[in-house]
């Protein structure tokens, strides 16, 4: 259903609110600097849109019908909300609510610890976070932006490059000792853990190492967090982004099956809804996130 079909113009609603409050078309016309006939035409036009009579016309005044009473109350609240929103944005242009879609592991491990800095710098912005794994219609879900991994492709969005990704094969100390990995070819003999959202990741990794051959059987898992736990428990070898799981390496929960780092084919981006790029909180977030991404990329380069 096209909701715009049932969206009267602001002029009709303002005229209706004035007539409902003043109970006279003539007085409402004077308040709005219109003629009485212009007000009458606007009310008739509004009644045609809503499909019911809103006023009972009497000789010296008008009064609301029962349907008009209900409609007047709702329109009065709606106009007050619009007015208050306008005053808030005029007084503090950078305020508002920012709805952001995040990738589960990247969002919780990399982005979430950084967000207090954004909130401190922009105290008037309220952040709402939702989790999404694949591109979606941001306009339909009223989302301003989304963290995206893969190719720089998202319908009706502007994409800001954040950083590339480096992965490494990770497993438990016990599994590494069991198989004695020394070359990428050796991994073909071990059970591999596959991330469901990246079904070709292992094939691409082996190709980058110049290794051909069928992949060994393994387990497909839908979340990085679960893949990591499975690798730590010795279930198989996982291909993990280094910037997200460096802590597990430092604690000894995971080890590198091989001292090999490989650039992923995909990268991380901030996808911004094209229809919302004008929105001040989104503009502020884009600028802030670029700085955070650059800092993280610099740290990763110094570590490697």
C-alpha positions as CSV (number, residue, x, y, z in Angstrom):
1,X,0.0,0.0,0.0
2,X,1.3,3.5,-0.9
3,X,1.1,5.4,2.4
4,X,1.7,8.7,0.6
5,X,-1.8,8.4,-0.8
6,X,-3.1,9.0,2.7
7,X,-0.7,11.7,3.6
8,X,-2.4,15.1,3.5
9,X,-0.3,18.2,2.8
10,X,0.9,20.2,5.8
11,X,-1.3,23.2,4.7
12,X,-4.5,21.1,5.0
13,X,-3.5,19.8,8.4
14,X,-2.6,23.2,9.8
15,X,-5.9,24.6,8.5
16,X,-7.8,21.7,10.1
17,X,-6.0,22.1,13.5
18,X,-6.8,25.9,13.5
19,X,-10.5,25.3,12.7
20,X,-10.8,22.5,15.3
21,X,-9.3,24.7,17.9
22,X,-11.1,28.0,17.1
23,X,-14.5,26.4,16.0
24,X,-14.9,29.1,13.3
25,X,-13.6,29.0,9.7
26,X,-13.5,32.8,9.6
27,X,-11.3,33.1,12.8
28,X,-9.0,30.3,11.5
29,X,-8.7,32.1,8.2
30,X,-7.7,35.3,10.0
31,X,-5.1,33.5,12.0
32,X,-3.6,31.9,9.0
33,X,-3.8,35.0,6.7
34,X,-6.2,33.2,4.3
35,X,-9.7,33.9,3.1
36,X,-12.7,32.1,4.6
37,X,-13.4,30.4,1.3
38,X,-9.8,29.2,1.1
39,X,-10.1,27.6,4.5
40,X,-13.5,26.0,3.5
41,X,-11.8,24.5,0.4
42,X,-9.0,23.1,2.4
43,X,-11.3,21.4,4.9
44,X,-13.4,19.9,2.1
45,X,-10.2,18.6,0.4
46,X,-9.1,17.0,3.7
47,X,-12.5,15.4,4.2
48,X,-12.3,13.9,0.7
49,X,-8.9,12.4,1.7
50,X,-10.0,10.9,5.0
51,X,-13.4,9.9,3.6
52,X,-15.5,11.2,6.5
53,X,-17.0,14.5,7.6
54,X,-14.8,16.2,10.1
55,X,-17.1,19.2,11.0
56,X,-20.8,19.9,11.4
57,X,-21.4,23.3,9.7
58,X,-23.7,25.6,11.7
59,X,-24.8,29.1,11.0
60,X,-22.2,31.0,13.2
61,X,-19.7,28.3,13.9
62,X,-18.5,24.8,13.2
63,X,-18.1,21.8,15.6
64,X,-16.2,18.6,15.2
65,X,-17.9,15.4,14.4
66,X,-16.9,12.4,16.6
67,X,-14.5,11.3,13.9
68,X,-13.2,14.9,13.7
69,X,-12.6,14.9,17.5
70,X,-10.4,11.8,17.3
71,X,-8.6,13.1,14.2
72,X,-8.0,16.5,15.7
73,X,-6.4,15.1,18.8
74,X,-4.0,12.9,16.7
75,X,-3.1,15.7,14.3
76,X,-2.5,18.1,17.2
77,X,0.0,15.7,18.7
78,X,1.7,15.1,15.3
79,X,2.1,18.8,14.6
80,X,3.5,19.4,18.1
81,X,6.0,16.5,17.6
82,X,7.1,18.0,14.2
83,X,7.5,21.5,15.8
84,X,9.5,20.1,18.7
85,X,11.7,18.1,16.4
86,X,12.3,21.3,14.3
87,X,13.3,23.3,17.4
88,X,15.7,20.5,18.6
89,X,17.5,20.3,15.3
90,X,17.6,24.1,15.0
91,X,19.1,24.4,18.5
92,X,21.5,21.4,18.2
93,X,22.0,20.4,14.6
94,X,24.2,17.4,15.5
95,X,21.6,15.7,17.7
96,X,19.3,12.8,16.8
97,X,19.2,9.0,16.8
98,X,21.6,7.0,14.6
99,X,20.6,3.4,13.8
100,X,23.5,1.3,12.8
101,X,23.6,-2.3,11.6
102,X,26.7,-4.2,12.7
103,X,28.3,-7.6,12.0
104,X,28.1,-9.7,15.1
105,X,31.8,-10.4,15.9
106,X,33.3,-7.4,14.3
107,X,30.7,-5.2,16.0
108,X,31.2,-6.6,19.4
109,X,35.0,-7.0,19.4
110,X,36.2,-4.0,17.4
111,X,33.4,-1.4,17.1
112,X,31.6,-1.6,20.5
113,X,34.7,-0.9,22.6
114,X,35.3,2.3,20.5
115,X,31.8,3.6,20.7
116,X,32.1,5.4,24.1
117,X,34.5,7.7,22.4
118,X,32.0,8.6,19.8
119,X,29.3,9.2,22.4
120,X,31.6,11.4,24.4
121,X,32.4,13.5,21.4
122,X,28.7,13.7,20.3
123,X,26.6,13.5,23.4
124,X,23.5,14.6,21.6
125,X,23.5,11.4,19.4
126,X,21.6,8.3,20.5
127,X,23.0,5.1,19.0
128,X,20.7,2.1,18.3
129,X,22.5,-1.1,17.1
130,X,21.1,-4.1,15.2
131,X,22.9,-7.1,13.9
132,X,22.8,-8.0,10.2
133,X,25.0,-10.5,8.2
134,X,24.0,-9.6,4.7
135,X,23.0,-6.5,2.7
136,X,19.4,-5.4,3.2
137,X,17.1,-2.6,2.4
138,X,18.2,0.2,4.8
139,X,15.3,2.5,3.8
140,X,12.7,-0.2,4.6
141,X,14.2,-0.9,8.0
142,X,15.0,2.8,8.8
143,X,18.7,2.1,9.2
144,X,21.2,4.9,8.6
145,X,24.3,2.8,8.0
146,X,25.7,-0.7,8.2
147,X,29.1,-2.3,8.7
148,X,29.8,-4.4,5.6
149,X,32.4,-7.0,4.7
150,X,33.0,-8.1,1.2
151,X,33.1,-6.3,-2.1
152,X,32.2,-2.5,-2.2
153,X,28.6,-3.3,-3.3
154,X,25.4,-2.3,-1.6
155,X,22.2,-1.2,-3.4
156,X,21.2,2.5,-2.8
157,X,24.2,3.1,-0.5
158,X,27.4,5.1,-0.4
159,X,30.3,3.0,0.8
160,X,33.3,4.2,2.9
161,X,36.4,2.0,2.8
162,X,37.5,1.2,6.4
163,X,40.3,-1.4,6.1
164,X,41.4,-4.6,4.6
165,X,41.5,-7.9,6.4
166,X,44.4,-10.3,7.1
167,X,43.6,-13.9,8.1
168,X,45.6,-16.7,9.7
169,X,44.9,-20.4,10.2
170,X,44.2,-21.0,13.9
171,X,43.9,-24.2,15.9
172,X,44.5,-25.6,19.4
173,X,48.0,-26.5,20.5
174,X,47.0,-30.1,20.7
175,X,45.8,-30.2,17.1
176,X,48.9,-28.5,15.9
177,X,51.0,-31.1,17.7
178,X,48.9,-34.0,16.3
179,X,49.3,-33.0,12.7
180,X,52.7,-31.3,12.8
181,X,51.8,-28.7,10.3
182,X,54.8,-27.3,8.4
183,X,53.4,-26.3,5.0
184,X,50.1,-25.1,3.7
185,X,49.7,-28.4,2.0
186,X,49.6,-30.1,5.4
187,X,46.4,-28.4,6.3
188,X,44.6,-30.4,3.6
189,X,44.9,-33.4,5.9
190,X,43.3,-31.7,8.9
191,X,39.6,-31.0,9.6
192,X,38.8,-27.5,8.6
193,X,36.2,-25.2,10.2
194,X,34.1,-23.3,7.6
195,X,32.3,-20.1,8.3
196,X,28.9,-20.3,6.7
197,X,28.9,-16.7,5.5
198,X,32.3,-17.2,3.8
199,X,32.0,-20.6,2.1
200,X,34.9,-20.0,-0.3
201,X,37.3,-18.6,2.2
202,X,39.4,-21.7,2.6
203,X,39.5,-22.4,-1.1
204,X,40.7,-18.8,-1.7
205,X,43.3,-19.2,1.0
206,X,44.8,-22.4,-0.4
207,X,44.8,-20.8,-3.9
208,X,46.7,-17.8,-2.6
209,X,49.3,-20.3,-1.1
210,X,49.6,-22.1,-4.4
211,X,48.0,-25.2,-3.1
212,X,45.5,-27.2,-5.2
213,X,43.5,-30.2,-4.2
214,X,40.2,-31.2,-2.5
215,X,39.5,-29.7,0.9
216,X,39.3,-32.1,3.8
217,X,35.9,-32.5,5.5
218,X,35.0,-30.3,8.3
219,X,32.3,-28.4,10.1
220,X,30.3,-25.4,8.9
221,X,29.4,-22.9,11.5
222,X,27.5,-19.6,11.2
223,X,29.3,-17.4,13.7
224,X,32.9,-16.4,14.2
225,X,32.5,-16.7,17.9
226,X,31.5,-20.4,17.7
227,X,34.2,-21.1,15.1
228,X,36.7,-19.8,17.5
229,X,35.5,-21.9,20.4
230,X,35.4,-25.0,18.2
231,X,39.0,-24.3,17.1
232,X,40.1,-23.8,20.7
233,X,38.5,-27.1,21.7
234,X,40.5,-28.9,19.0
235,X,37.6,-29.6,16.5
236,X,39.6,-28.3,13.5
237,X,41.5,-25.4,11.9
238,X,39.7,-22.1,11.5
239,X,40.6,-19.2,9.2
240,X,40.3,-16.1,11.4
241,X,40.7,-12.4,11.0
242,X,43.9,-11.5,12.9
243,X,42.6,-8.1,14.2
244,X,39.6,-9.7,15.9
245,X,41.3,-12.7,17.5
246,X,44.8,-11.5,18.5
247,X,43.7,-11.7,22.2
248,X,43.2,-15.5,21.9
249,X,46.7,-15.9,20.4
250,X,48.2,-13.8,23.2
251,X,46.4,-15.9,25.9
252,X,47.4,-19.2,24.3
253,X,43.9,-20.3,23.7
254,X,44.7,-20.5,20.0
255,X,47.9,-20.9,18.1
256,X,48.8,-20.3,14.5
257,X,48.7,-23.6,12.6
258,X,51.3,-22.0,10.3
259,X,53.1,-18.7,10.5
260,X,51.3,-17.5,7.3
261,X,49.2,-14.4,7.0
262,X,47.1,-13.8,4.0
263,X,45.0,-10.8,2.7
264,X,41.3,-11.6,2.4
265,X,39.5,-10.9,-0.9
266,X,37.0,-8.9,1.0
267,X,37.4,-5.7,3.0
268,X,35.4,-3.8,5.6
269,X,33.2,-0.8,4.6
270,X,30.6,1.5,6.2
271,X,27.6,1.4,3.9
272,X,25.5,4.6,4.3
273,X,21.9,4.8,3.1
274,X,22.0,7.1,0.1
275,X,18.8,8.7,1.2
276,X,20.2,9.6,4.6
277,X,23.7,10.9,3.9
278,X,22.5,14.5,4.7
279,X,21.7,13.5,8.3
280,X,24.1,15.3,10.7
281,X,24.6,12.3,13.2
282,X,25.5,10.1,10.2
283,X,27.9,12.7,8.9
284,X,29.6,12.9,12.3
285,X,29.7,9.1,12.6
286,X,31.3,8.7,9.2
287,X,34.1,11.1,10.0
288,X,34.7,9.6,13.4
289,X,34.7,6.0,12.1
290,X,37.2,6.9,9.4
291,X,39.6,8.1,12.1
292,X,39.1,4.9,14.1
293,X,39.7,2.7,11.1
294,X,42.9,4.5,10.1
295,X,44.2,4.1,13.7
296,X,43.4,0.4,13.7
297,X,45.0,-0.1,10.3
298,X,48.2,1.6,11.5
299,X,48.3,-0.6,14.6
300,X,47.8,-3.7,12.5
301,X,50.7,-2.7,10.2
302,X,53.0,-2.1,13.1
303,X,52.2,-5.5,14.5
304,X,52.8,-7.4,11.3
